[in-house]
Amino acid sequence: MGSKDLRIDLYIAKSQEFAKPILEHLRGLVHKACPEVEETMKWSFPHFDYKGMMCSMAAFKQHCAFGFWKASLMREKKLMVNAKAETAMGHLGKITCLKDLSADKVLL
């Protein structure tokens, strides 16, 4: 079974108001997709590890970011395009609200 890290709870709590539901949603999806995931903080932002680094998320003043460490293994075409474009830290572009995210089915 995976683990949660209280430092990530604190990170989310200290984030901008717009970012909190985004970060909570992404965190929940990661745990749903990979129940064995281990949470940790690296480089001062949340990371999720499973047999090595899997993904990470971050909150900034006006947007959030989410990225996959092994993006080359992704199958979803839109995510692959974003990964190559590098429009923001991460592979989902600049996330400013939950509507900016792909459908949960796609992310999972």
TAGI-V419423 format. One record per residue. RES is the residue in three letters. OMEGA is omega in whole degrees, 0 to 359 (* if undefined). BURIAL is 1 if it has 16 or more other C-alpha atoms within 10 Angstrom, else 0. Layout:
# TAGI-V419423
res={RES:RES}
omega={OMEGA:OMEGA}
burial={BURIAL:BURIAL}
This chain:
# TAGI-V419423
res={MET:GLY:SER:LYS:ASP:LEU:ARG:ILE:ASP:LEU:TYR:ILE:ALA:LYS:SER:GLN:GLU:PHE:ALA:LYS:PRO:ILE:LEU:GLU:HIS:LEU:ARG:GLY:LEU:VAL:HIS:LYS:ALA:CYS:PRO:GLU:VAL:GLU:GLU:THR:MET:LYS:TRP:SER:PHE:PRO:HIS:PHE:ASP:TYR:LYS:GLY:MET:MET:CYS:SER:MET:ALA:ALA:PHE:LYS:GLN:HIS:CYS:ALA:PHE:GLY:PHE:TRP:LYS:ALA:SER:LEU:MET:ARG:GLU:LYS:LYS:LEU:MET:VAL:ASN:ALA:LYS:ALA:GLU:THR:ALA:MET:GLY:HIS:LEU:GLY:LYS:ILE:THR:CYS:LEU:LYS:ASP:LEU:SER:ALA:ASP:LYS:VAL:LEU:LEU}
omega={181:180:174:183:180:178:177:173:180:179:180:181:181:182:176:183:181:186:186:180:178:181:178:180:179:178:179:178:179:180:177:181:184:183:181:184:177:178:176:174:176:180:176:172:187:175:179:184:171:185:185:180:181:182:180:176:181:176:178:183:186:178:175:178:177:183:178:181:179:184:182:180:182:180:184:186:182:179:179:179:178:180:181:183:181:179:178:174:182:187:180:183:178:182:181:177:181:180:178:182:171:178:180:180:180:181:179:*}
burial={0:0:0:0:0:0:0:1:0:0:1:1:0:0:1:0:0:1:1:1:0:1:1:0:0:1:1:0:1:1:1:0:0:1:0:1:1:1:1:1:0:0:0:0:0:1:1:1:1:0:0:0:1:1:1:1:1:1:1:0:0:0:1:1:1:1:1:1:1:0:1:0:0:0:0:0:0:0:1:1:0:1:1:0:0:0:0:1:0:1:1:1:1:1:1:1:0:0:0:0:1:0:0:0:0:0:0:0}
